[in-house]
Amino acid sequence: MEKFGLIGYPLGHSMSPVIHRELFKINGIDASYELMQIHPDDLSDGIGTLMNFKGFNVTIPHKTQIISFLDKLSDRAELFGSVNTVFNDNGTKIGYNTDCFGFLRAMEMAGIKLGGNVLLCGSGGVSRMFAFESVMAGASLTLAVRDSDIPAAENIAQEIRQKLERDVTVKNLDSIDGDYDILINGTPVGMFPKSDACVLPKKQVQRCSAVFDAVYNPLETLLVSYAKDAGAKYSNGLPMLVWQAAVAQEIWLGVKFTDEQIKAVIDITERELKK
């Protein structure tokens, strides 16, 4: 039996074991998937155990720290300076970022074409990835953040100017006004238990043709419900979560997944979340 797992701290209630078990089933793979809560100070001690695994996923706060333990990085992992998937290729430890492919495939599944005028809320790790992918897709990007997060947003903008030679606009959330092709929420605003919050006012949300919310608990955030009411295309963060796991398995095991298979896993995961 092949061994896989997830490292992070704290892990809390992760959906990853459910998702990976269902994905393994699709391809008849005999494998285990463990949760390993490793304190940031203990990563160098815990790494020995991990290297016996065929592969593992990485979440906060280890996505950058793990890089120093790896032999190689994929192009995307190098570009973002962030790893969420590690493959042990006969002793060579390779770091990948599958969050980006999870995002892109989730957007495709929702019928949202990445491009045009994109309004991105947030300046954390996932927002950084959304920003890079949007600009690489040819979008004109506006980063919207609170006053306290403007330095972090400016850092992302500067990094994109240096690495991609494209300009990015940084604005205060309160000053956002106008029409956008896509609104992306990379913040935790609206996440359970504070489900009655929305990153932008309803009137502004409904001036966006499509909405992608990285939050998946609850499945229908206020942001998503505003988009639905306006007849806009939308996606919550669950398809991205399932797709990034599927792409990790594609790397580890050389398998492939169809949209129909992923939709079935999303349905199972939704039922688990509702419990």
N, C-alpha and C positions, 0 to 999 in steps of 0.2 A: 504493500500500500504506500502510495506517494504521500508525503507530508507537506502541507501548506499552512499558512496562518496569517495573522494580522498583528502588527505591533503598534502600540500607541500608549498615551497616558494622559488622562484616564480614558479607559475605553467605554465604560458605562454599558448601555444596552446597544450593541452593534447589530446591524442587520446582515453584516458580511457573511457569517456562517450559514444563514438561511439561503442567501443568494448563491454562494459558491456551491453549497450542497446540491441545489437545484440545477445549476449549470453543469456540475460533474455528472449528474444523472442523465442529462440530455445526450452526452457522448459516451455513457457507460463507463466512466472513469472510476476506479476504486481508489479513493483518496480521502484524507482527513483534512479538516480545516480548524485550526485552534486560534483562540484569542490569547495574546500574550501582553499583559500590561507591564511595560518596562519604564521605570522612572528615567527621566532624561540623564540623571547622573550615573545610571547603571547600564547604559547602552553598550559600553565596551565589554562589560561582564556578560551581558545577555547575548552578544553577537555570536559567540561560539555555538550555542544551541541552534540558532537560526541557520547557521551555515550547513547543518545537516538536512535542512529542508530543500526541496526542489525549487521552491519559490515562496515568497511571502509579500504581503502588502504592508504599506507603511502609512500611518496617519499621524496627525498632530501629536507631539511636537517634534517628531523625528525625521520629517521629510527632507530637511537640509542636512542635519547631523549625520544621517546614514551614509551620505556621499563619501566621506573619508574612509569608509570601510569597504568600498566597492572597487572593482578593477576597471570597469568601463561604464560609460553613460550613453544612452541613446541621444539622438540629436535634440529631441524635445526636452528631455531631462536636463541636458546641458544648457539649453536656451533658457529654461525656467529656473535652473538651479534648484530643482525640486524633484524628488523621487517618491512615487507611491507604490511602485512594483519592483521587486528584485527577482531575477532569474538566476539560479545556480546552474550554469551551463558546464557540467563536468568540472566543477571547481572554479570556473571563472564567474565572478559575481558581477552581473550587469544590471544597472539601474535604469528604469523606464519611468515615463510619466504617462499613465493611461487616463488620467482625469480629462485631459484635453480631447482624447478620442471619444470618451464617454459623453462629453459635452457636444461634440460635433455630431455624433450619431443620434443623440437625443434630439438635437435641433432638426436633423433630417426627418426623424420619426414624427415630429410635430408639424412637418411641412414648412419649417421656418428656414429661409435661406439667409445665411449669415452674410451681412454686407449692408450697404446704405449708411444711414445715420444711426449709430448705435449709442444709446445712453446706458452707461454701466454704473451701478451704485455699488460702492465698496472699494477698499484698497488693501484687503488682506491677501493671503496666498491664493485663494481660488479666484479672486477678482483679477489678480495679476495674470493668471493663466487666461481668463476670459478676455482680458485686454489684449494680450499678445495674439490670441487666436482671431479676435475681431479685426485687428490691424492687418494680420497676415491674409485675412479673407478679403481685404480691400476696403474695409469699413472706415468711415470717418467717425472717430471715437471721442465721446465726451465722458470723462470720469466725474461722477457726482459723489461728494462726500461731505461729512460734517466738518466744521472748522478745525477740530482737533486732528482730523485725518488728512488735512491738505498736504502736510509734508510727506506722508507716505504715498499719497496719490502723485505728488510731483516727482517722487523717486521712480515710480512706475513709468510716468511720462518720459522722464529723462532716460531711463533704461531703453525704452522703445525707440526714442530718438537715436540713441547710440547704436543699438543692435539692428534696428529695422529701417532707420533713416526716415521715419514718418512722425508727423506731429500729432500730439494728443492735447485736447482741451481739458483743463481741470476747473471744475466749478463747485461752489457750495450747493448742497442739496436744496437749501431754501430758495435759491435763485433760479432753479430749473423752470423753464417755461418754453413751450413750443412743441412741434410735432417731431416724432422720431419713428424710424422704421422698426427698431427693436429696443425694448427695455430689458436689461439683464440685471437681476438682483443677486449680487455676490455677498450680501450681508446676511447675518442671522435674524434680521428684523422680520417678525411674523412667525418665528419658530415657536413650537410648544415649549413652555406653557404660556408665553406671551403672544397668543395667537390673534389678539385683537389689534395688532399694530401693522402698519404698512409703511414701507420706506418712502413713499410719495403719496400726495393727495389723490383721491379717486379721479378728479378732473384731469390731472396730468397723466395718470396711468392710461386713461382712455383716449389720450392723444397719441398713443403708441400703437402701431399696427400689429405688433407681436410682442409677447412677454415670455421671458424665461426666468423662472425663480429657482435658485439653487436649493431652497428649503423644500423638504419633502415630508416633514411632520409638523403641522397637519398636511395632508395631501392637497387640500384646497385652502391655501392661505388667502388672506384678504386681497393680496395683489392678484392672485390667480382668479379670484371671484370677480374682481373689477374687470379683468381682461375678458372673462367669459361673458359678462353682462354687455360688454361693448362689441361682442362678436369677433374679437381679435383671436389670432392663433396664439396658443400658449402651451407651456410645459412646466410642470413642477420639477423638482430635482431628482425624483426617483428613477426615471429612465437613464439619467446620467450615471447614477449610482450603480445600476445594474449593468449598463454598458461598460463602465470602466472595469468592473469585475470580469465581464466577459472578455474584454480585450486582454486583461492580465492572463486569463486562461489560454487565450489564443497564443500568447507569447510562451507560457510555460509548457503547453501540451501540443501546440501545432494544430489545434482544432479551429473550427469556424462556427459561427452562429448566424441564424437568419433572424429577420425582424420578428417573424411569427414566434420563434422560440423565445426571444427576449420578451415579447409581450406576455407570453405565458408566465415567465419568471416574475415580471413586474406585477401581474395579477396575484400570484402567490405571496409576493412580498407585501403588497397592499393589504391582503387579508391578515398577515402577521402583524403589520403595523396597527391595524384597527383593533387587534386584541389588546 
